[in-house]
Amino acid sequence: MPIHIRFADGDPLRCRFAVSPLWEVREAVRMLGRPLRHGSRLPWLRRMGTAAAGLDLRALRLLMPERGPVPAFLCPPPGGPFSVIDDELAQVRATDPERAYADLARSLSATPGAAAGPLGRTLLEDPGRTVRELADLLELAWRALVSPDWPSLRSLLEADIAFHSLRLADGGPERLIGELHPRVSWSRGTLTVRDGRDGTEGTEGRSYGEEPRITGGEGLVLVPSVFVGPDGVRGFAPEREPGSTRPEAATVVYAARGTGGLWTEPGGGPPQALAALLGRGRATVLAALAEPATTTALAQRLGLAPSSVSAHLSTLRGAGLLTSYRFGHQVLYERTPLGIALAEAA
């Protein structure tokens, strides 16, 4: 069933973006456990399958049901725009055992027989110990699956935030949210995250139903993800406990732009005609800009020196094939209509 989140007056203005390494770990574990749904990412899956060979991820996978909530304490809303994995893991380890037990039981109940099975019983019998062990397992998964590629992944996520922040400034939350994912919509102060048609997870929270959850001024956190998948979106709307004053923002995790190049093996370079016209280096950079990107992200993606990529970008921009815009410390490059026509014709 979909999640509806109704925002208090003025609350949509509290929309913010965040990068969360812990959310990426969770989604990487989910992807690795369901490889048939991610055929386009086989190069990464093969490499990560080897890296994860020594990890026992059964407990995390059991707590990621096909249709139901992941324990909320495993992925708290990011506290800042660029969270640090050590801080997020410390937040997990500080979870109150009573809250952990309630979250674990709710998650296990979504899978028939999970709570009564040997692993489910072990998870529930000592929630304090379970919290510590799950946090340790998340840390090991971070080191094996995400940390080696984190600089390039973070650059891509930061570029996505810069792009969408401009959309938010230009058209407000309705335009921004309408572009995030087909299953996310905004109407009259209510955000809706619908379930996937293919049976994949679409919503998470502490309860399900058509009744809207009403925020109390905490706003909305938008988290771009590399691993959530182009057809995936996660909506999480925590239900405030009676009498609680703890702020918990609604969270939407969505697929970041420009992830396609991460999952393919390096090809044979740009089209021959384009390389003959522009030179191989400039043609390679133009062909790689199917989505806006920064100099650093392009250099990491293409395996080129940042200075070389910067020189090619300047030449292409001077020729009218690219445009650039600054957001914070990021400078994003994007094809102009002429650049699009030239790259696609080639």
N, C-alpha and C positions, 0 to 999 in steps of 0.2 A: 504494500500500500504506500501511497506517497506520503511525504512529510510536508506539512504546511507550517510555515513560520511567519507569524504576523508581527510586524514591527511596531513598536510604540511610536508616537508622534516624534519626528525628528531622528529616530533611531537609524534609519537608512544612511544618514550622514556619517554614522560611525562605521562605515564599511572600510576595512583595511585588508592589506595583503600580507602574507607571511610565507617564508620558506622554512620548512620543517624537515630536518634530516630524519627525525624519528618516524614521521609519516612515510617517508621514502623507504625506510627499512621495512615497515609493515607492508607496504604495497609490493615491494620486491619479494618478500616471503610469499605473499599471496600469488604473485605471478609465477614464481618458481614452482609452486605447488599445483598450478593449473596450466601446464605448458600448451595444451591443445587449443586454448583460447587465444594464444599469442603467437601464432605461426610466423608472423612477420618479424618476430624478435628472436628467432632461433640462434643467431650468433651469440647474443648475450646469454640466452638460456643455456647454451652449451658450456660457455665459459663459467657461468655462475653455478651450474650443476657440479662442476669439478671443485669450485671453491667451497661449496656448501657440503661436500661429501662427508666431512667430519662433524657436521652439526646435526643434532637431533631436534628438528623443528616440529615434531608432532604436536607438542602442546600449543604452540602458536597457531598451527593450522587448525587444530580442533576448535580454537577460539575465534576462527574466522568462518562462521557458518555460511552456507550458500545463500540463505535468506534470513538474515537476523543480525543482531548487533555484535560487534566486537566489544569486549570490555572497555568502558570509557576511560579507565585509568591508564590503559596501554598507550593511548594517543591523545593526550590532553591538547586543547587548542593552543597553538604557539603563543608564547607570551610576548614576543617581539617580532619585528619584520624579518630578522635573520637569526633564528635560534641556533644554539650550539648544542650538539648532541649530548655533551656531558651534563648540561643544565636540564635537558629534557629527561634524561635517564634518572637524574637526581629527583625530579618531580615524580616519576613513576615509583621510585623506591620509597618515597615519602607517603605513599597511599595508605590511608587508614584501612586496617584489615577488615573492618565491618563493611565499608564501602566496597572493598575488593571482593568480598564474598558475594554481595548482592549483584555486582557486575558479572562475576564469573557464573553464578547460577543462571542469570538471565541469558547470557550468551550460550551456555551449554543447553538450555531448554529449547533453543531453536533447532537443535539437531536431535532427532529421536534416539533415545538410548545413550546419549553422550554423558549425561550426568551420572548414570548408573554404571558406566563402564569403568574399568580399572584406572585409566588415566583421568577421567572426569572425577572419580572419587578422590584420587590423590590431590588434584588441584583444589578441591573443596575442603578437604579435611584440615588443612592448615593454611588459611589464606595469607597470613604474614609471610610464611616461607615461600608460598607460590609467587607472591609479588617479587621477592628477592630473586628467585630463580628465573622468572620471566624477564626481569630487568637485565640479569646477567646474559640471558640468551639473546635478547635484543642487542646488547652490546657486541656479542660475538658475531651476530648477523650483520651488524653495521660494519665491523672490520672486514668481514669476508665479502659482502655483497655490494656495499655502497661506497665505503670510504676510499678505495683505490681510484674510483672515478669521480669523487665528489667535486673537485675543482671545476671540471667541465660541466658536470650536471648543475652545479650551483650557478655557473655563468648562464646557462640556458634558462634556468628558473628566474633569475634576476631579469633577464631580457624579457621574459614573458610578463613579469610584473610591471616593468616599465611600459610595455606596449599597452596593457590593459588599464594601467593608471591613467594614461592619456585618454582612453575611451571613457573612463569614469569622469574625468575632468570635463570632457567635451559634451557628453550626453547624459550624465547622471546614471544612477543605478539601473534604471530600466534598460537603457541601451547596453550597458556593460553586461548585465546578467543575461540578457538575451543572446549575447555572443559566446557565452562560456560553453554551453552544451545544449543540445536539443531537448534534453529532459529537465532542464532548469528554466524556470520562468518566473516573471515578476508581474504582479498585477495589484494595483491599489494597496500597496504597502504589505503585500503578502508574497513571500518567496515559496515556491513549490519545487520539490525535487521528486520526480516520478521514478517508479521502478523501471528497470530495463525490460524491454519486450522479450529479450532472449533468456530471461530468467536469471541474469546476473544481478549482483547486489546493486542497489541504487540508493537505499536509505538506511540509516543507522540511527539509533537513539535508545532511550530507555523505555520507550513504549511506541506502539504503532497505532495508527488510526487516522480518521479523516478530520478529527477536531484539530484546529490549528494550535500550535504552541505559541504563546505570546511572550515576546522578549521583555526584559525589564531594563532596557537601556544599555545592554552589553554590546549590542551591534552584531556585525557579521564579519567573520574572518574568511577570506578567500585564499586557498592554498593550492598553487599550481603543483602538479606532480608529473614526474617523468614516468613512473611505473604504474600509474592508475590505468593507463591504456586509453586509446582514442575513443573507445566506445563506453568507457566507464566514467562514473561520477559518483561521489560519495557525499551524502548529506547527513550531518549529525546535528541534532537539536537536543541538548541535554535537558532533562526535566528537573527543574529545581525542587529539591526536597522541601517539605513543609517547614516553614520558619527559617530556611537557609538564607543567608545574605551573601553567599559566595557568588561572585559574578562568573557566569559561564556563557561565552558567546556561541551563537550558532556558527557552524563551520561547514563550508562546501569545499571539497577537494576535487579538482578538475584536471583534465589532461592539458599539460603545457603545450604551447605552440612549438613547432620545429623539432619534435623528437624523432621524426622519421629517419633522419640521417644517423641517429645513434645506433640503430638496430641492424644496419646493413653492412656487409663487408665492403671495403674500399673497392670502387669500380675502376674502370679503365680511363677515368678522367672525363673531361667535358666533351661534347660532340666535336668531331674533327673540324667541321665548318666553322664553328664558333671559335675554336682554338686558332685556326688559320687567320681569322679576322682580328681577334683581340690579343692573341698570344695565349699560351697555355695557362700561365698563372692567373691572368685577369679573367680568362674564360672560366677557370675552375671556381674562382670566387663568385662570379656572377651566377653560375649554375647552382652554387650552394645556397644562394640567398632566396630559396623558395619561401622562407619565412624570415622576418626581420631578425638580425643578430648583431652582436657586438664583435669588435675586432678579436678580443680574446676567445670568444666562443668559436668563431670561425677558424682561428689558428689551431685550437685544440681539435676541432672536428676534422680539419683537413691535414693535420700533421705538418703545418708550415710555421715558419718563424713569425711572430706577431709583427715584426718590422716589415716583412715582405707583404703580409696581408694588408697592413695599413697603407703601404704604397699603392697596392692594387686598388684598394677602396678609394683612395684619393683620385686616382686616374679615372676610374669608372664614374665617380661622382662628377668630376670635371667634364666628362663627356656627356653628361645628362642621363646616364643609365641608372644611377642610384641617387637616393636622397638620404639625408641623415637628420636625426633629431636627438636632442639631449633630454634625459630625464634623470635628475640627481647626478650621480657620478657616471652614469651609463650613457654611451652614445650608440644608438641603434642605426643600422644601415638597412635600407629597404629599396627594392627595385622600383624605378619609375615605370609608367606605362610603356615608355620606349624600351626600357630594360627588360620588362616582361615579354614584350613582343619579340625582341631579339632572341632571348633565351628560349622561348617556346618554339619559335620558328626553327631554330637550330636543332 
